[in-house]
C-alpha cells in the first residue's frame, strides 16, 4: 500500500530525473487545487493531484481538474507509483514529439 506522501515524493523524484521541476502548489483562498505543478523540459507543464493507493478525487478536486483541462492545461490524478511512471512516460513522449516539430 502506497501512501499519498510516498506517491508525491516519487513523483517529485521522477520529474526531477527528466530534468524538470516539481513545485508544491498551494493557493490560499482556493480549495482543492492539485498538489503539484510539474514543469518538464521543453515547456511542458502538468498539474498533478496525488493520492494514496486507489485514492479518488473529491467532487471539488474533480471540478478544479476539469477547470484546468477546459482551459487547455494538462491535469492528472496519480494514486500509485505505477501511475507516476505512466505520467513520466507520457511526458517523455510528448516532449519527444514536440522536439521533432518544425
Secondary structure, DSSP 8 states (H G I E B T S, - for coil): ---HHHHHHHHHHHHHHTT-EEEE---TT--S--SEEEE-GGG-EEEEEE-STT----HHHHHHHHHHHHTT-EEEEE-SHHHHHHHHHHHHHHHHHHHH--
